[in-house]
Amino acid sequence: MFLLLPFDSLIVNLLGISLTVLFTLLLVFIIVPAIFGVSFGIRKLYMKTLLKIFAWATLRMERGAKEKNHQLYKPYTNGIIAKDPTSLEEEIKEIRRSGSSKALDNTPEFELSDIFYFCRKGMETIMDDEVTKRFSAEELESWNLLSRTNYNFQYISLRLTVLWGLGVLIRYCFLLPLRIALAFTGISLLVMGTTVVGYLPNGRFKEFMSKHVHLMCYRICVRALTAIITYHDRENRPRNGGICVANHTSPIDVIILASDGYYAMVGQVHGGLMGVIQRAMVKACPHVWFERSEVKDRHLVAKRLTEHVQDKSKLPILIFPEGTCINNTSVMMFKKGSFEIGATVYPVAIKYDPQFGDAFWNSSKYGMVTYLLRMMTSWAIVCSVWYLPPMTREADEDAVQFANRVKSAIARQGGLVDLLWDGGLKREKVKDTFKEEQQKLYSKMIVGNHEDRSRS
Amino acid sequence: MGSRSSHAAVIPDADSIRRETGFSQASLLRLYHRFRALDRNKKGYLSRMDLQQIGALAVNPLGDRIIESFFPDGSQQVDFPGFVRVLAHFRPVEDEDTETQDPKKPEPLNSRRNKLHYAFQLYDLDRDGKISRHEMLQVLRLMVGVQVTEEQLENIADRTVQEADEDGDGAVSFVEFTKSLEKMDVEQKMSIRILK
C-alpha cells in the first residue's frame, strides 16, 4: 500500500509534464506558424515518409498474392466493359447490313433488328455508366494502410498486419485527439476573434484584423486535418468584386481555399454550431447567408449576389456551382446561376490525392460528423489547388455556355474528366431532352426528314 | 484488415450462379460490385427506382422496357442472381459454349436463341408469346417519341408485321421473329464483353 504512493505521484507528475510538453509543442509547431502563415515543413516530411511505407506495403501485398497464386484484384479505372464509340446511325446501319443480303440503300425504313441497338446500349449502361462511378469513392491502385479502402486485399503477412495495427494506433490514439484539440482551438478562436473584431469601428484596422483572424483560424483548421496543400499560380487569386468558382468534393474545400485567401462565403443559414460560426463571422465582415426559404427564390439570390459583387469594397464570393459533392474524378455540370450575374469569374481547380485519405463526402452514405471523423482518422489530406486566370462572359455566349467554358478550364487543369451530366443526377432523374435527341436521331432513320417524306 | 476478403466467397451462391450463367469468377465479382454500387441504400436487392437512377439508361428510348425485363412475373425486386441472369444473355458466345453441348443440360443463357428471345420480350408487352400490331405500334412509339405521326407509325407497324407474319394470324410469334432474323449476326450484336 505504502509503496504505491510514491509511484502514484510519479505517474501524476509524468502525466502533468507530458501534457505540458504536448501543449507547448502544439503551440510552437502548429498554432504559431498558423498565425503567421509560415510552415516548418513537418507535414511534407510526414507525407514523404508515408509514401515510402505505402509503396512497401503494396509491394509486399503483390508479392504475397503471387506466392499464393491469388489474382490480386486490380480496380478497374477504365470501365468494366469494352465499348465501341460509334454513333446511333452507324450502329443501326451495321446491324441492318449484317442482317440482310439485299443492297442497303438509304431509304429510311424500320427493321425488327433495330431494337438490338437500344437493347445493347441499355444493357451496357446497366453494367457500367460514367455517372454512378463518379459518385462512389475513387478506387485506389495501391493500399494506403486504411482498412476502409481495402476492398480487395486479403491477409498476406504478419508484418503487414502489425504495420496496419500500428497505423490504427497512431491514427486513433495520437493523431485524432491532437486534431480534435486543434479543431476545437481553431473554431473557438474564429468565433471569439470575429465577435471581438465586430466591436471595432468600421475602417481599415477592422478589415485588417478581420482578415487575419479569418486566415489564422482557417490555417489552424487546415492543420487540424493535416492537410498538405500545394497552391499553383497564386498570382491569379480572386480579387474584390469577383466570384471564385471551384469544383466541389467535400466541405473541406472551403477551409482549403479560405486559408489562402480572404473570401465572402455564400450559404444557407444553419442551426447549431454552424449557425453560431456563421453569425460570428458576419459580424467581422459581410458574408452572404440566406434563410432556407430564400434559397428557393432564384431572383432574390441573384439580386443579393449582384449587389455584393458590385460593391468593390466587398470581398470576392466563393461559390461551388456543381451544387453537390462529386468524387473528385470529374467535374459535373455547373449550375448557371452564378454565371448570370456578370462579374469576373476566377476559376479554381482542386484535386485531392486519394492516396492519403479519401476526401470525397458521399452525403447519402455518411453524415457530417461521421465524415469529419473519417477525415480526422485518415493519414492526411493532400491536395493541389490551381488558380486559373480570370474569365468573363463574352458578348455572344449565354450563361450556360459560359458555365461550360469555365467548367472545361477547371477540368482540364485539375486533370478531371469533363462530364455533361448534372450533379443533381445523384438524387433526381434525368431530364427528358436528352432522350428526345436519341428519338430524333432514330426517327430520321426510319422515316427520314420532312423533305424525304414528300418524295416517297 | 487483411483478413476481410472480397473473394467470390462473399457472393452468396457463387458456384450455382456461375454454372447457370457461365460468367467467369472475375466477371462475376465485377458484376457483384456493380450490383452493390447500384444498390444505394444497401437493401440487398434492386428496385425499379435504382435502375431508373442510371442517367444513361433514362435517356435510352427503351429504357423502361429494359428495366421491366429485370422484373419478370410482376415482382418488384431483383436480387443478385436475378440481375446476373438477365445480364448473362449478353455474354459473348465463346467456342467452349458450343462444344460442350450436353443435350441434358439446359441451353446456356447466352445462346443465339436466348438472345433473340430477350429482344423478342422487349417487343412483347403482355408476354403472351406474340407481338401484336398494337404492341409493335407501342414499342415503335417509345423509340421515336413525338417525332413521327401516328399515320406513319401505323404504316410501319403494318408493314413490319405483314413481312414477318407467316401463319397469317396478324401477330409475330417467336418462331416467325427468329426466322425473319435468321441471317442476323445476333451473337455479335447482342454481346457485351467484360474487360479483364
HADDOCK unambig.tbl for C-alpha pairs under 7 A between the chains (distance, minus, plus):
assign (segid A and resid 80 and name CA) (segid B and resid 194 and name CA) 5.78 0.50 0.50
assign (segid A and resid 80 and name CA) (segid B and resid 195 and name CA) 5.56 0.50 0.50
assign (segid A and resid 81 and name CA) (segid B and resid 192 and name CA) 6.86 0.50 0.50
assign (segid A and resid 81 and name CA) (segid B and resid 193 and name CA) 5.65 0.50 0.50
assign (segid A and resid 81 and name CA) (segid B and resid 194 and name CA) 4.36 0.50 0.50
assign (segid A and resid 81 and name CA) (segid B and resid 195 and name CA) 5.18 0.50 0.50
assign (segid A and resid 82 and name CA) (segid B and resid 193 and name CA) 5.57 0.50 0.50
assign (segid A and resid 82 and name CA) (segid B and resid 194 and name CA) 6.27 0.50 0.50
assign (segid A and resid 82 and name CA) (segid B and resid 195 and name CA) 6.14 0.50 0.50
assign (segid A and resid 95 and name CA) (segid B and resid 189 and name CA) 6.99 0.50 0.50
assign (segid A and resid 98 and name CA) (segid B and resid 184 and name CA) 5.65 0.50 0.50
assign (segid A and resid 98 and name CA) (segid B and resid 185 and name CA) 6.22 0.50 0.50
assign (segid A and resid 99 and name CA) (segid B and resid 181 and name CA) 6.61 0.50 0.50
assign (segid A and resid 99 and name CA) (segid B and resid 183 and name CA) 5.04 0.50 0.50
assign (segid A and resid 99 and name CA) (segid B and resid 184 and name CA) 3.88 0.50 0.50
assign (segid A and resid 99 and name CA) (segid B and resid 185 and name CA) 6.66 0.50 0.50
assign (segid A and resid 100 and name CA) (segid B and resid 183 and name CA) 6.48 0.50 0.50
assign (segid A and resid 110 and name CA) (segid B and resid 156 and name CA) 6.87 0.50 0.50
assign (segid A and resid 116 and name CA) (segid B and resid 119 and name CA) 6.78 0.50 0.50
assign (segid A and resid 116 and name CA) (segid B and resid 189 and name CA) 6.81 0.50 0.50
assign (segid A and resid 116 and name CA) (segid B and resid 190 and name CA) 6.45 0.50 0.50
assign (segid A and resid 118 and name CA) (segid B and resid 60 and name CA) 6.81 0.50 0.50
assign (segid A and resid 118 and name CA) (segid B and resid 62 and name CA) 6.46 0.50 0.50
assign (segid A and resid 120 and name CA) (segid B and resid 190 and name CA) 6.02 0.50 0.50
assign (segid A and resid 122 and name CA) (segid B and resid 57 and name CA) 5.59 0.50 0.50
assign (segid A and resid 122 and name CA) (segid B and resid 60 and name CA) 6.43 0.50 0.50
assign (segid A and resid 122 and name CA) (segid B and resid 63 and name CA) 6.40 0.50 0.50
assign (segid A and resid 122 and name CA) (segid B and resid 66 and name CA) 6.92 0.50 0.50
assign (segid A and resid 125 and name CA) (segid B and resid 56 and name CA) 6.14 0.50 0.50
assign (segid A and resid 125 and name CA) (segid B and resid 57 and name CA) 5.99 0.50 0.50
assign (segid A and resid 127 and name CA) (segid B and resid 34 and name CA) 6.75 0.50 0.50
assign (segid A and resid 129 and name CA) (segid B and resid 56 and name CA) 6.97 0.50 0.50
assign (segid A and resid 147 and name CA) (segid B and resid 1 and name CA) 5.18 0.50 0.50
assign (segid A and resid 150 and name CA) (segid B and resid 1 and name CA) 7.00 0.50 0.50
assign (segid A and resid 151 and name CA) (segid B and resid 6 and name CA) 6.34 0.50 0.50
assign (segid A and resid 152 and name CA) (segid B and resid 5 and name CA) 5.97 0.50 0.50
assign (segid A and resid 152 and name CA) (segid B and resid 6 and name CA) 5.16 0.50 0.50
assign (segid A and resid 153 and name CA) (segid B and resid 2 and name CA) 5.98 0.50 0.50
assign (segid A and resid 153 and name CA) (segid B and resid 5 and name CA) 6.23 0.50 0.50
assign (segid A and resid 154 and name CA) (segid B and resid 2 and name CA) 4.48 0.50 0.50
assign (segid A and resid 154 and name CA) (segid B and resid 3 and name CA) 5.49 0.50 0.50
assign (segid A and resid 154 and name CA) (segid B and resid 4 and name CA) 6.17 0.50 0.50
assign (segid A and resid 154 and name CA) (segid B and resid 5 and name CA) 4.95 0.50 0.50
assign (segid A and resid 155 and name CA) (segid B and resid 2 and name CA) 3.77 0.50 0.50
assign (segid A and resid 155 and name CA) (segid B and resid 3 and name CA) 4.59 0.50 0.50
assign (segid A and resid 156 and name CA) (segid B and resid 2 and name CA) 6.71 0.50 0.50
assign (segid A and resid 425 and name CA) (segid B and resid 55 and name CA) 6.89 0.50 0.50
assign (segid A and resid 429 and name CA) (segid B and resid 53 and name CA) 5.82 0.50 0.50
assign (segid A and resid 429 and name CA) (segid B and resid 55 and name CA) 6.93 0.50 0.50
assign (segid A and resid 430 and name CA) (segid B and resid 55 and name CA) 5.76 0.50 0.50
assign (segid A and resid 430 and name CA) (segid B and resid 58 and name CA) 6.63 0.50 0.50
assign (segid A and resid 432 and name CA) (segid B and resid 59 and name CA) 6.91 0.50 0.50
assign (segid A and resid 434 and name CA) (segid B and resid 59 and name CA) 5.78 0.50 0.50
assign (segid A and resid 435 and name CA) (segid B and resid 59 and name CA) 4.08 0.50 0.50
assign (segid A and resid 435 and name CA) (segid B and resid 60 and name CA) 6.09 0.50 0.50
assign (segid A and resid 435 and name CA) (segid B and resid 61 and name CA) 6.24 0.50 0.50
assign (segid A and resid 436 and name CA) (segid B and resid 145 and name CA) 6.87 0.50 0.50
assign (segid A and resid 439 and name CA) (segid B and resid 61 and name CA) 6.61 0.50 0.50
assign (segid A and resid 439 and name CA) (segid B and resid 143 and name CA) 5.87 0.50 0.50
assign (segid A and resid 439 and name CA) (segid B and resid 144 and name CA) 4.59 0.50 0.50
assign (segid A and resid 439 and name CA) (segid B and resid 145 and name CA) 5.78 0.50 0.50
assign (segid A and resid 440 and name CA) (segid B and resid 144 and name CA) 6.61 0.50 0.50
assign (segid A and resid 440 and name CA) (segid B and resid 147 and name CA) 6.16 0.50 0.50
assign (segid A and resid 442 and name CA) (segid B and resid 144 and name CA) 6.41 0.50 0.50
assign (segid A and resid 443 and name CA) (segid B and resid 144 and name CA) 5.29 0.50 0.50
assign (segid A and resid 443 and name CA) (segid B and resid 147 and name CA) 6.36 0.50 0.50
assign (segid A and resid 443 and name CA) (segid B and resid 148 and name CA) 6.76 0.50 0.50
